[in-house]
Amino acid sequence: MSTGRLVVGLDIGTTKICTVIAEADASEGLRIVGEGTVPSHGVKRGMVVDIEQTAQAVAQSLEAAERVAGVEITSAWVGVAGSHIRARLRQGTVPVRRREVGPEDMQRALDAATSVDPAMELIHRLPLEYTVDGQDGISAPSGMSGSKLAVDLLVVSGATGALANLRKVVSDNGLVVQGLALQALASGNAVLTPTEREVTTILIDIGGGTTDVGVFRRGQLAHAAVIPLGGDHVTSDIAQILKLPPPEAEALKLRHGAAIPALAQGEFTVQGERLSAWELSEIVAPRMREIFDLARRELEKLGPVELLAHSLVLTGGGAMLRGTVELARERFRLPTRLGAPQELAGLSDVVSSPAHATAVGLARFGSRQPLVRERPAPLLNWLKRVMHDTF
């Protein structure tokens, strides 16, 4: 019998909703015991636009994962995306009161660096490094002697209303939201190798409605941005030009499309007309180039991309399109690979796709947080789930 505690990652995306249930042990290992992925409804560009539809889709995903795991879950770590997200680098400096840095000095430095607009809610504050009396590059200053402490901090926030809607679709299903995590941070927790965590690595997670960009430096998320384009925009282009329903356009994209037309092969028939995969990919390629060019433009705020990082890792369902790795390598001129969840046990094959990166990463992120006693789910919400399961 496993002695690990259950931790749940819930990825509420534009295209799909994915729940991953895992058992976490003391060594931070994850054993996957349940997974449920269903089509998403009521989400646009990473944000909830229809609470009832989204709550119903979340319920279906939860039930599918619970059925596989044979457990009933009561809480989850939830991913956050959308153009409302803001990630800003801040610095806080404070005097050291007793000439030796203590936890209270570190807390005051963090507080001094934290600045959030009143219309926004703090999601993360991620210390990048500390400086004691001018000596930088310090990761754990506690106990060091000095008179002045400074911290470089990545402050991540989101619009209060958007986050409230996200919490509501989860709490309406009787679950406690244990915490929120930026999707880029979660995906990095799932797909980066130990070597990639030691250096500077760019992560690009191509979802349905948004593309999340993260820069990881020495294992820490040092920069983040959300591009309001994703795989659904490619599908929309195909549907509009070929006059097809979106589901048919999506199927064509996955079966015959390529991010680089020269890599496309074969022919197919659409509404009685014979088309080549090359012609289809001529529709696909401009949008994929636009996604990467917008991501590159965001990264260039930090400096020349070729000098910024050692490598690039792509993940997310949109990265699985044929030729996407090759296109990214061409646009960024960096070593590039496709990233999928790693270092897992149990039903690891079920979540081995890049499309599962966020949900698995959320579970891993949650497993590394201090265990907090859960509030009981509201009785009304519990009854809703019981009634739904019964009838």
C-alpha positions in Angstrom: 0.0 0.0 0.0 1.3 3.5 -0.9 2.0 5.9 1.9 2.1 9.0 -0.4 -0.3 11.8 -0.1 -2.7 12.6 -3.0 -2.0 15.8 -5.0 -4.2 16.9 -7.9 -3.3 19.1 -10.9 -6.2 20.7 -12.8 -5.4 22.3 -16.1 -8.5 24.3 -17.3 -7.5 25.2 -20.9 -9.2 26.6 -23.9 -9.2 23.3 -25.8 -9.2 20.7 -23.1 -9.6 20.3 -19.3 -7.2 17.8 -17.8 -7.1 16.4 -14.3 -4.1 14.4 -13.0 -4.2 12.7 -9.7 -0.8 11.6 -8.2 0.7 10.2 -5.1 3.6 12.2 -3.8 6.3 10.7 -1.5 8.8 12.3 0.7 11.5 12.3 -2.0 9.2 14.4 -4.3 8.6 11.5 -6.6 5.2 11.3 -8.3 3.2 8.2 -9.0 0.3 8.9 -11.4 -2.9 7.1 -10.3 -5.6 8.9 -12.3 -6.1 11.1 -15.3 -9.2 12.6 -17.0 -9.1 14.7 -20.1 -12.3 16.1 -21.7 -13.1 18.8 -24.3 -13.2 22.3 -22.8 -16.3 24.5 -23.0 -16.7 28.1 -21.7 -13.0 29.0 -21.8 -11.5 31.5 -24.3 -7.8 32.4 -24.5 -7.2 30.8 -21.2 -10.0 32.7 -19.3 -13.4 31.5 -18.2 -16.2 33.2 -20.2 -19.1 30.9 -19.2 -19.0 29.6 -15.7 -21.8 27.0 -16.0 -20.3 25.4 -19.1 -16.8 25.4 -17.7 -18.0 24.0 -14.3 -19.7 21.1 -16.2 -16.6 20.3 -18.2 -14.5 20.4 -15.0 -16.9 18.0 -13.4 -16.5 15.5 -16.3 -12.7 15.7 -16.1 -12.7 15.2 -12.3 -15.1 12.2 -12.5 -13.0 10.6 -15.2 -9.8 10.9 -13.1 -11.5 9.8 -9.9 -12.9 6.7 -11.7 -9.4 5.6 -12.8 -7.8 6.4 -9.5 -10.6 4.9 -7.4 -10.6 7.8 -5.0 -12.6 10.9 -4.4 -10.6 14.1 -4.5 -11.4 17.2 -2.4 -8.8 19.8 -3.6 -6.6 20.7 -6.5 -3.8 22.9 -7.7 -5.1 25.0 -10.6 -3.2 26.4 -13.6 -3.5 30.1 -14.6 -3.1 31.5 -18.1 -4.5 34.4 -20.1 -3.5 37.9 -21.3 -4.4 39.3 -17.9 -1.3 37.8 -16.4 1.5 40.1 -15.4 5.1 39.1 -14.5 7.4 41.9 -13.3 10.9 41.8 -11.9 11.2 43.8 -8.7 13.9 44.5 -6.2 13.6 45.1 -2.5 16.3 46.4 -0.1 16.2 46.5 3.7 18.6 47.1 6.6 19.6 44.0 8.5 18.5 44.6 12.1 20.9 42.3 14.0 23.9 42.3 11.6 23.0 38.7 10.8 20.3 37.9 8.2 17.3 36.1 9.7 14.0 35.0 8.4 12.3 38.2 9.4 14.8 40.2 7.3 14.2 38.0 4.2 10.4 38.5 4.7 10.8 42.3 4.9 12.9 42.3 1.7 10.2 40.2 -0.1 7.5 42.6 1.1 9.5 45.6 0.0 9.8 44.1 -3.5 6.2 43.2 -3.8 4.1 45.7 -5.6 0.7 44.7 -7.2 -1.9 46.9 -8.8 -5.1 47.1 -6.7 -7.1 45.5 -9.5 -4.7 42.5 -9.6 -4.1 39.6 -7.2 -0.7 38.2 -6.3 -0.2 34.7 -7.6 3.6 34.2 -7.1 6.6 36.0 -5.8 9.6 34.0 -6.8 13.0 35.0 -5.4 15.7 34.9 -8.0 18.7 35.8 -5.9 19.7 37.8 -2.8 22.5 40.3 -2.3 24.2 40.9 1.1 26.3 44.1 1.3 26.9 44.0 -2.4 27.7 40.3 -2.7 25.2 39.0 -5.2 24.2 35.5 -6.4 23.1 34.3 -3.0 20.2 31.8 -2.8 20.0 31.3 1.0 21.2 34.4 2.9 19.9 33.3 6.3 22.7 33.4 8.9 25.0 35.6 6.8 26.6 38.7 8.3 25.8 42.1 6.8 24.0 45.4 7.2 21.9 45.5 4.0 19.9 42.8 2.3 18.4 43.0 -1.2 16.3 40.5 -3.2 15.5 40.2 -6.9 12.0 39.0 -7.2 9.7 37.9 -10.0 6.2 39.1 -9.0 3.4 37.3 -10.9 -0.2 38.6 -10.7 -3.5 38.2 -12.4 -6.8 40.1 -12.8 -8.9 39.7 -9.7 -12.1 39.0 -11.6 -10.5 36.4 -13.9 -9.0 34.5 -11.0 -12.3 34.6 -9.1 -14.1 33.1 -12.0 -11.5 30.4 -12.2 -11.9 29.5 -8.6 -15.6 29.5 -8.9 -15.8 26.8 -11.5 -13.6 24.6 -9.2 -15.4 25.4 -6.0 -18.8 24.8 -7.7 -17.6 21.2 -8.0 -17.0 20.9 -4.3 -13.2 21.2 -4.5 -10.9 23.4 -2.5 -8.4 25.4 -4.6 -5.2 24.7 -2.7 -3.4 27.2 -4.9 -2.9 28.7 -8.3 0.2 28.3 -10.4 1.3 30.0 -13.6 1.1 27.5 -16.5 4.6 28.2 -17.7 6.0 27.5 -14.2 3.9 24.3 -13.9 5.0 23.0 -17.3 8.6 23.7 -16.5 8.3 21.6 -13.4 7.1 18.7 -15.6 9.4 18.7 -18.6 12.8 20.3 -17.9 15.7 17.9 -17.3 18.1 18.4 -14.4 20.7 19.8 -16.8 18.2 22.3 -18.2 17.4 23.4 -14.7 21.0 24.2 -14.0 21.5 26.6 -16.9 19.2 29.1 -18.6 16.4 27.5 -20.6 13.5 29.0 -22.5 10.2 27.1 -22.3 7.3 27.7 -24.8 4.0 26.0 -24.0 1.7 26.2 -27.0 -1.9 25.7 -25.8 -5.2 26.0 -27.6 -5.9 29.7 -26.8 -2.6 31.0 -25.5 1.1 30.4 -25.7 3.0 30.6 -22.4 6.6 31.7 -22.4 9.0 31.2 -19.5 12.7 31.7 -18.9 14.2 29.4 -16.3 17.5 30.4 -14.8 19.3 28.0 -12.3 16.0 26.2 -11.7 14.0 29.4 -11.0 11.4 31.0 -13.3 13.0 34.4 -14.1 10.7 35.8 -16.7 7.2 34.9 -18.0 4.7 36.1 -20.6 1.5 35.0 -22.2 1.0 35.3 -26.0 -2.7 35.5 -26.9 -2.4 33.0 -29.7 -2.4 29.3 -29.8 -3.2 26.1 -31.7 -6.9 27.1 -32.0 -6.0 30.1 -34.1 -4.3 27.8 -36.6 -7.5 25.7 -36.7 -9.6 28.8 -37.2 -7.4 29.8 -40.2 -8.0 26.4 -41.8 -11.7 26.5 -41.1 -12.1 30.0 -42.5 -10.0 29.5 -45.7 -11.3 26.0 -46.5 -14.9 26.7 -45.3 -14.9 23.8 -42.9 -16.4 23.3 -39.4 -13.8 23.7 -36.7 -13.7 20.0 -35.7 -13.0 19.0 -39.3 -10.3 21.7 -39.6 -8.7 20.5 -36.4 -8.6 16.9 -37.6 -7.0 18.0 -40.9 -4.4 20.0 -39.1 -3.4 17.1 -36.9 -3.4 14.5 -39.7 -1.9 16.4 -42.6 -0.6 19.8 -41.4 3.0 20.9 -40.8 4.5 24.1 -39.4 7.1 24.0 -42.3 5.3 23.2 -45.7 8.4 21.4 -47.1 7.8 18.7 -44.4 4.2 18.1 -45.4 3.4 14.9 -47.3 0.5 13.4 -49.1 -2.9 14.5 -50.4 -6.5 14.4 -49.2 -10.0 15.3 -50.3 -12.0 18.1 -48.8 -15.6 18.6 -49.9 -14.9 16.8 -53.2 -11.7 18.8 -53.9 -8.3 17.2 -53.9 -5.7 19.2 -51.9 -2.1 18.5 -51.0 -0.7 18.5 -47.5 1.7 21.2 -48.8 -1.3 23.5 -49.6 -2.8 22.9 -46.2 0.5 23.7 -44.5 0.8 27.0 -46.4 -2.3 28.0 -44.3 -0.8 26.6 -41.1 2.8 28.0 -41.4 2.1 31.8 -41.2 0.2 31.5 -37.9 2.9 29.3 -36.4 5.6 31.7 -37.5 3.6 34.6 -35.9 3.4 32.7 -32.6 7.1 32.2 -32.5 7.9 35.7 -33.6 5.7 37.2 -30.9 7.4 35.0 -28.3 10.8 36.0 -29.6 9.9 39.7 -29.5 8.9 39.2 -25.8 12.2 37.5 -25.0 14.2 40.1 -26.8 13.2 42.5 -24.0 15.8 40.6 -21.9 18.5 40.8 -24.6 19.6 38.9 -27.7 17.8 35.5 -27.6 20.9 33.6 -28.8 22.9 34.9 -25.8 20.0 34.6 -23.4 19.7 30.9 -23.1 21.4 27.6 -23.8 18.4 25.9 -25.3 14.6 25.9 -26.0 12.0 23.4 -24.9 8.6 23.2 -26.6 5.6 21.7 -24.9 1.8 21.8 -24.9 -0.6 20.2 -27.4 0.1 22.8 -30.1 3.8 21.9 -30.1 3.0 18.4 -31.4 2.2 19.6 -34.9 4.7 18.2 -37.5 7.6 20.6 -38.1 7.1 22.7 -35.0 10.4 21.9 -33.4 12.2 22.5 -36.7 10.4 25.9 -37.1 11.3 27.0 -33.6 14.9 26.0 -34.1 15.0 28.1 -37.3 13.3 31.2 -35.6 15.3 31.2 -32.4 18.6 29.7 -33.6 18.9 27.6 -30.4 19.0 23.9 -29.8 15.4 22.9 -29.5 13.5 19.8 -28.4 9.9 18.7 -27.6 9.3 18.3 -23.9 7.0 15.8 -22.2 6.5 15.0 -18.5 9.4 13.1 -17.0 10.5 11.2 -13.9 7.1 9.6 -13.2 5.8 6.3 -11.9 2.5 4.6 -12.1 0.4 5.5 -15.1 3.2 7.4 -16.6 2.4 6.3 -20.2 -1.0 7.9 -19.9 0.5 11.4 -19.3 3.6 11.1 -21.4 2.3 13.6 -24.0 3.4 17.3 -24.1 -0.3 18.1 -23.8 -0.2 16.8 -20.2 2.7 19.1 -19.2 0.7 21.6 -17.3 -1.5 19.2 -15.4 1.5 17.0 -14.3 3.5 20.1 -13.5 0.7 21.4 -11.3 0.7 18.1 -9.4 4.5 18.3 -9.0 4.4 21.9 -7.9 1.7 21.1 -5.4 3.7 18.2 -4.0 6.5 20.6 -3.2 4.4 23.0 -1.2 3.8 22.8 2.6 0.8 20.6 3.4 -2.1 22.9 4.4 -5.2 21.6 6.2 -8.1 21.7 3.7 -11.3 23.5 4.4 -14.3 21.2 4.0 -16.1 21.5 0.7 -19.3 23.4 1.0 -22.3 21.1 1.7 -24.3 22.4 -1.3 -21.4 21.7 -3.7 -20.9 18.2 -2.2 -24.6 17.5 -2.8 -24.3 18.8 -6.4 -21.7 16.2 -7.1 -23.5 13.4 -5.3 -26.7 14.2 -7.3 -24.8 14.4 -10.6 -23.1 11.0 -9.9 -26.4 9.4 -8.9 -28.6 10.7 -11.7 
